[in-house]
Amino acid sequence: MSRISVVLLIWAFVLAAGLFFAGTSDGA
């Protein structure tokens, strides 16, 4: 894998995790 692919994969994971926790924690 190229370096760009790794960065994009990490960004996708971080964004998904952020949206998931923001939606489940109800802004707590």
PDB file of N, H, CA, C and O in Angstrom:
ATOM      1  N   MET A   1       0.843  -1.204   0.000  1.00  0.00           N
ATOM      2  CA  MET A   1       0.000   0.000   0.000  1.00  0.00           C
ATOM      3  C   MET A   1       0.872   1.246   0.000  1.00  0.00           C
ATOM      4  O   MET A   1       1.977   1.258   0.541  1.00  0.00           O
ATOM      5  N   SER A   2       0.354   2.270  -0.609  1.00  0.00           N
ATOM      6  H   SER A   2      -0.544   2.261  -1.048  1.00  0.00           H
ATOM      7  CA  SER A   2       1.108   3.523  -0.650  1.00  0.00           C
ATOM      8  C   SER A   2       0.831   4.330   0.610  1.00  0.00           C
ATOM      9  O   SER A   2      -0.107   4.044   1.354  1.00  0.00           O
ATOM     10  N   ARG A   3       1.656   5.335   0.835  1.00  0.00           N
ATOM     11  H   ARG A   3       2.418   5.567   0.230  1.00  0.00           H
ATOM     12  CA  ARG A   3       1.500   6.150   2.031  1.00  0.00           C
ATOM     13  C   ARG A   3       0.156   6.881   2.016  1.00  0.00           C
ATOM     14  O   ARG A   3      -0.487   7.027   3.056  1.00  0.00           O
ATOM     15  N   ILE A   4      -0.270   7.343   0.826  1.00  0.00           N
ATOM     16  H   ILE A   4       0.252   7.225  -0.018  1.00  0.00           H
ATOM     17  CA  ILE A   4      -1.542   8.060   0.712  1.00  0.00           C
ATOM     18  C   ILE A   4      -2.706   7.159   1.121  1.00  0.00           C
ATOM     19  O   ILE A   4      -3.633   7.597   1.802  1.00  0.00           O
ATOM     20  N   SER A   5      -2.646   5.897   0.698  1.00  0.00           N
ATOM     21  H   SER A   5      -1.893   5.541   0.145  1.00  0.00           H
ATOM     22  CA  SER A   5      -3.726   4.962   1.026  1.00  0.00           C
ATOM     23  C   SER A   5      -3.836   4.771   2.534  1.00  0.00           C
ATOM     24  O   SER A   5      -4.936   4.701   3.082  1.00  0.00           O
ATOM     25  N   VAL A   6      -2.698   4.688   3.191  1.00  0.00           N
ATOM     26  H   VAL A   6      -1.804   4.744   2.746  1.00  0.00           H
ATOM     27  CA  VAL A   6      -2.694   4.502   4.642  1.00  0.00           C
ATOM     28  C   VAL A   6      -3.299   5.717   5.331  1.00  0.00           C
ATOM     29  O   VAL A   6      -4.103   5.576   6.253  1.00  0.00           O
ATOM     30  N   VAL A   7      -2.919   6.904   4.890  1.00  0.00           N
ATOM     31  H   VAL A   7      -2.266   7.020   4.141  1.00  0.00           H
ATOM     32  CA  VAL A   7      -3.441   8.137   5.490  1.00  0.00           C
ATOM     33  C   VAL A   7      -4.952   8.226   5.302  1.00  0.00           C
ATOM     34  O   VAL A   7      -5.680   8.563   6.236  1.00  0.00           O
ATOM     35  N   LEU A   8      -5.418   7.924   4.098  1.00  0.00           N
ATOM     36  H   LEU A   8      -4.827   7.651   3.340  1.00  0.00           H
ATOM     37  CA  LEU A   8      -6.858   7.977   3.832  1.00  0.00           C
ATOM     38  C   LEU A   8      -7.601   6.956   4.685  1.00  0.00           C
ATOM     39  O   LEU A   8      -8.693   7.234   5.181  1.00  0.00           O
ATOM     40  N   LEU A   9      -7.013   5.779   4.855  1.00  0.00           N
ATOM     41  H   LEU A   9      -6.126   5.553   4.452  1.00  0.00           H
ATOM     42  CA  LEU A   9      -7.648   4.738   5.652  1.00  0.00           C
ATOM     43  C   LEU A   9      -7.774   5.186   7.110  1.00  0.00           C
ATOM     44  O   LEU A   9      -8.810   4.981   7.743  1.00  0.00           O
ATOM     45  N   ILE A  10      -6.715   5.795   7.633  1.00  0.00           N
ATOM     46  H   ILE A  10      -5.873   5.961   7.119  1.00  0.00           H
ATOM     47  CA  ILE A  10      -6.730   6.280   9.016  1.00  0.00           C
ATOM     48  C   ILE A  10      -7.766   7.389   9.176  1.00  0.00           C
ATOM     49  O   ILE A  10      -8.510   7.410  10.156  1.00  0.00           O
ATOM     50  N   TRP A  11      -7.814   8.320   8.204  1.00  0.00           N
ATOM     51  H   TRP A  11      -7.210   8.304   7.408  1.00  0.00           H
ATOM     52  CA  TRP A  11      -8.774   9.423   8.261  1.00  0.00           C
ATOM     53  C   TRP A  11     -10.198   8.901   8.263  1.00  0.00           C
ATOM     54  O   TRP A  11     -11.046   9.377   9.017  1.00  0.00           O
ATOM     55  N   ALA A  12     -10.456   7.895   7.395  1.00  0.00           N
ATOM     56  H   ALA A  12      -9.767   7.508   6.783  1.00  0.00           H
ATOM     57  CA  ALA A  12     -11.802   7.319   7.314  1.00  0.00           C
ATOM     58  C   ALA A  12     -12.193   6.693   8.654  1.00  0.00           C
ATOM     59  O   ALA A  12     -13.330   6.830   9.104  1.00  0.00           O
ATOM     60  N   PHE A  13     -11.238   6.004   9.285  1.00  0.00           N
ATOM     61  H   PHE A  13     -10.314   5.893   8.920  1.00  0.00           H
ATOM     62  CA  PHE A  13     -11.503   5.354  10.571  1.00  0.00           C
ATOM     63  C   PHE A  13     -11.772   6.393  11.663  1.00  0.00           C
ATOM     64  O   PHE A  13     -12.694   6.239  12.465  1.00  0.00           O
ATOM     65  N   VAL A  14     -10.959   7.450  11.685  1.00  0.00           N
ATOM     66  H   VAL A  14     -10.211   7.575  11.034  1.00  0.00           H
ATOM     67  CA  VAL A  14     -11.111   8.503  12.697  1.00  0.00           C
ATOM     68  C   VAL A  14     -12.456   9.212  12.544  1.00  0.00           C
ATOM     69  O   VAL A  14     -13.151   9.459  13.530  1.00  0.00           O
ATOM     70  N   LEU A  15     -12.815   9.537  11.302  1.00  0.00           N
ATOM     71  H   LEU A  15     -12.251   9.337  10.502  1.00  0.00           H
ATOM     72  CA  LEU A  15     -14.084  10.224  11.059  1.00  0.00           C
ATOM     73  C   LEU A  15     -15.259   9.337  11.451  1.00  0.00           C
ATOM     74  O   LEU A  15     -16.215   9.801  12.072  1.00  0.00           O
ATOM     75  N   ALA A  16     -15.186   8.062  11.087  1.00  0.00           N
ATOM     76  H   ALA A  16     -14.410   7.685  10.582  1.00  0.00           H
ATOM     77  CA  ALA A  16     -16.272   7.134  11.412  1.00  0.00           C
ATOM     78  C   ALA A  16     -16.410   6.987  12.929  1.00  0.00           C
ATOM     79  O   ALA A  16     -17.519   6.996  13.463  1.00  0.00           O
ATOM     80  N   ALA A  17     -15.278   6.851  13.613  1.00  0.00           N
ATOM     81  H   ALA A  17     -14.377   6.844  13.180  1.00  0.00           H
ATOM     82  CA  ALA A  17     -15.304   6.710  15.069  1.00  0.00           C
ATOM     83  C   ALA A  17     -15.842   7.983  15.718  1.00  0.00           C
ATOM     84  O   ALA A  17     -16.622   7.918  16.668  1.00  0.00           O
ATOM     85  N   GLY A  18     -15.427   9.133  15.207  1.00  0.00           N
ATOM     86  H   GLY A  18     -14.793   9.186  14.436  1.00  0.00           H
ATOM     87  CA  GLY A  18     -15.884  10.407  15.756  1.00  0.00           C
ATOM     88  C   GLY A  18     -17.383  10.577  15.608  1.00  0.00           C
ATOM     89  O   GLY A  18     -18.062  11.003  16.543  1.00  0.00           O
ATOM     90  N   LEU A  19     -17.905  10.242  14.424  1.00  0.00           N
ATOM     91  H   LEU A  19     -17.354   9.896  13.664  1.00  0.00           H
ATOM     92  CA  LEU A  19     -19.343  10.357  14.191  1.00  0.00           C
ATOM     93  C   LEU A  19     -20.104   9.368  15.067  1.00  0.00           C
ATOM     94  O   LEU A  19     -21.162   9.693  15.606  1.00  0.00           O
ATOM     95  N   PHE A  20     -19.563   8.163  15.206  1.00  0.00           N
ATOM     96  H   PHE A  20     -18.704   7.899  14.768  1.00  0.00           H
ATOM     97  CA  PHE A  20     -20.218   7.128  16.010  1.00  0.00           C
ATOM     98  C   PHE A  20     -20.314   7.557  17.475  1.00  0.00           C
ATOM     99  O   PHE A  20     -21.386   7.481  18.077  1.00  0.00           O
ATOM    100  N   PHE A  21     -19.203   8.005  18.046  1.00  0.00           N
ATOM    101  H   PHE A  21     -18.332   8.067  17.558  1.00  0.00           H
ATOM    102  CA  PHE A  21     -19.199   8.397  19.455  1.00  0.00           C
ATOM    103  C   PHE A  21     -20.013   9.667  19.687  1.00  0.00           C
ATOM    104  O   PHE A  21     -20.662   9.808  20.723  1.00  0.00           O
ATOM    105  N   ALA A  22     -19.980  10.592  18.723  1.00  0.00           N
ATOM    106  H   ALA A  22     -19.453  10.477  17.882  1.00  0.00           H
ATOM    107  CA  ALA A  22     -20.745  11.829  18.864  1.00  0.00           C
ATOM    108  C   ALA A  22     -22.243  11.523  18.847  1.00  0.00           C
ATOM    109  O   ALA A  22     -23.026  12.182  19.532  1.00  0.00           O
ATOM    110  N   GLY A  23     -22.632  10.525  18.067  1.00  0.00           N
ATOM    111  H   GLY A  23     -21.997   9.990  17.511  1.00  0.00           H
ATOM    112  CA  GLY A  23     -24.049  10.185  17.962  1.00  0.00           C
ATOM    113  C   GLY A  23     -24.537   9.370  19.150  1.00  0.00           C
ATOM    114  O   GLY A  23     -25.700   9.475  19.538  1.00  0.00           O
ATOM    115  N   THR A  24     -23.650   8.551  19.735  1.00  0.00           N
ATOM    116  H   THR A  24     -22.705   8.466  19.420  1.00  0.00           H
ATOM    117  CA  THR A  24     -24.070   7.676  20.825  1.00  0.00           C
ATOM    118  C   THR A  24     -23.941   8.359  22.184  1.00  0.00           C
ATOM    119  O   THR A  24     -24.697   8.046  23.104  1.00  0.00           O
ATOM    120  N   SER A  25     -22.997   9.282  22.324  1.00  0.00           N
ATOM    121  H   SER A  25     -22.383   9.537  21.577  1.00  0.00           H
ATOM    122  CA  SER A  25     -22.788   9.933  23.612  1.00  0.00           C
ATOM    123  C   SER A  25     -23.769  11.086  23.811  1.00  0.00           C
ATOM    124  O   SER A  25     -23.905  11.608  24.918  1.00  0.00           O
ATOM    125  N   ASP A  26     -24.460  11.483  22.723  1.00  0.00           N
ATOM    126  H   ASP A  26     -24.350  11.059  21.824  1.00  0.00           H
ATOM    127  CA  ASP A  26     -25.457  12.555  22.790  1.00  0.00           C
ATOM    128  C   ASP A  26     -24.820  13.861  23.261  1.00  0.00           C
ATOM    129  O   ASP A  26     -25.458  14.627  23.984  1.00  0.00           O
ATOM    130  N   GLY A  27     -23.595  14.124  22.872  1.00  0.00           N
ATOM    131  H   GLY A  27     -23.077  13.501  22.285  1.00  0.00           H
ATOM    132  CA  GLY A  27     -22.916  15.369  23.188  1.00  0.00           C
ATOM    133  C   GLY A  27     -22.460  15.445  24.627  1.00  0.00           C
ATOM    134  O   GLY A  27     -22.171  16.533  25.126  1.00  0.00           O
ATOM    135  N   ALA A  28     -22.390  14.318  25.302  1.00  0.00           N
ATOM    136  H   ALA A  28     -22.625  13.435  24.897  1.00  0.00           H
ATOM    137  CA  ALA A  28     -22.006  14.323  26.707  1.00  0.00           C
ATOM    138  C   ALA A  28     -20.531  14.598  26.850  1.00  0.00           C
ATOM    139  O   ALA A  28     -20.017  14.642  27.968  1.00  0.00           O
TER     140      ALA A  28
END
